[in-house]
Amino acid sequence: MSQADAHADAAGGTRPFAGFEWLIAGRYLRARRKEGFISVIAGFSFLGITLGVATLIIVMAVMNGFRTELMNKILGINGHVVVQPLDGPLSDYEQVADRLAKVSGVKFAIPLVEGQALASSPAASNGVLVRGLRAQDLGKLQLVAKTIKEGTLEGFDEAGGILIGRRLADQLGVRAGDTISLVTPRGAVTPMGVTPRIKGYQVQAIFEIGMSEYDAAFAFLPFAEAQAYFNRENDASSIEVYLDHPDKVDDVKQALEKAAGRQIWMVDWRTRNKTFFSALEVERNVMFLILTLIVLVAALNIISGLIMLVKDKGRDIAILRTMGATSGAVMRIFLITGASIGVVGTLAGFALGMIVCWNVESIRAFLAYLTGTELFSPEIYFLSRLPAEPNLRETASVVLMALVLSVVATLYPSWRAAKLDPVEALRYE
């Protein structure tokens, strides 16, 4: 607004964004029948911003929830740092694990025996990753110990049974109390060479983590039984270290190496899952950029709708100017008109997005039932449920971006309305 307009406002006793400006802007939003096309454009602009903001919030929340759930599952069953010996067998695993567990920032350290085998039953067979753990250490893995669906972990060391995941149990067609066979090519050494080892184990318990890959591929044996099965007498494969703060793994690496008291090789969770989490981050950023275009297109609709409104209201603008309204007042009227569409659309999109995020799993289940299809396959997405975790900062940035785009989109049409010559507008009416 020019300095002359400011003085005119002051002289006329009006102030910026006075009541009559809001009143006229409100009337322009409620288009009459002959201006129905302009009203349709405004409606589509509102709908576009609402859906754009809601979609952005929902997608970013699902991506955040997906990453958080995967991190909790991956880091809940795998150590944050894996320690393996370089100078010989890990026969002193108990002493090394105790020393590592005393390092500041370490929650606990678990020695384990690990190997691959083929699990089979009369119905089917499947490859599994077998881990040998002591019962006291298995109880520390809350993701396993707290998700037992069948059977019990009581007497795990003495019973000599096996603990398997729900999906593996379903694939093999077994339940707690049934027997499965483990087959490994590295069995007993005989004069004829190494023979495969086949041994039957009773299914003592069945767990369900909620991550299909782990529920279908992990099996747990008592530590001593795994040592005997994989020919590792008085030895362990590695020690898995769990930290209080996984993101601060670099702060404890040097202390862990010193506490081990022998030559070791360490690899942390970031290195082991680098490709996976990098792909998630790239996908998340690309989705944000693509979906932002929806909001941008809706903002462009506001521009086109306001330009048509300015052309249609040329006579009204001229009359307002002759009655004493300043060009600044005219500009603010159209600014309010366009910004109202963007602001209300953004708030509606925010509300819609949050409602969907809070009920996303129920909505997914309903749509799956309605269409008769599996919309979130655990085999593809690893998780058994659709997670959504709205982030306050991201949600605020989406809302702020939509508001800024909506207001910016109104500036050019509003400026054109303010610059309209009342004499020329009335001459051609």
Protein Blocks (a to p, Z undefined) as FASTA:
>chain_A
ZZklmmmmmmnopaehifklmmmmmmmmmccfklmmmmmmmmmmmmmmmmmmmmmmmmmm
mmmmmmmmmmmmmmmmpcfbdcddfkbccfklmmmmmmmmmpghiabdcddddddddddd
fkbccddddddddfklmmmmmmlmmmcfghcfehklmnopacddfklmmmnopaehiacd
dddfblcddfkbpcddddddddfbdcdehpaklmmmgccddfklmmmmnopghiafbdcd
ddfblmlmmmmmmmmmmmnopacddddfklmmmmmmmmmmmmmmmmmmmmmmmmmmmmmm
mmmmmmmmmmmmmmmmmmmmmnopafklmmmmmmmmmmmmmmmmmmmmmmmmmmmmmmmm
mmmmmmmmmnopafbdfklnopabdcddddfklmmmmmmmmmmmmmmmmmmmmmmmmmpc
fklmmmmZZ
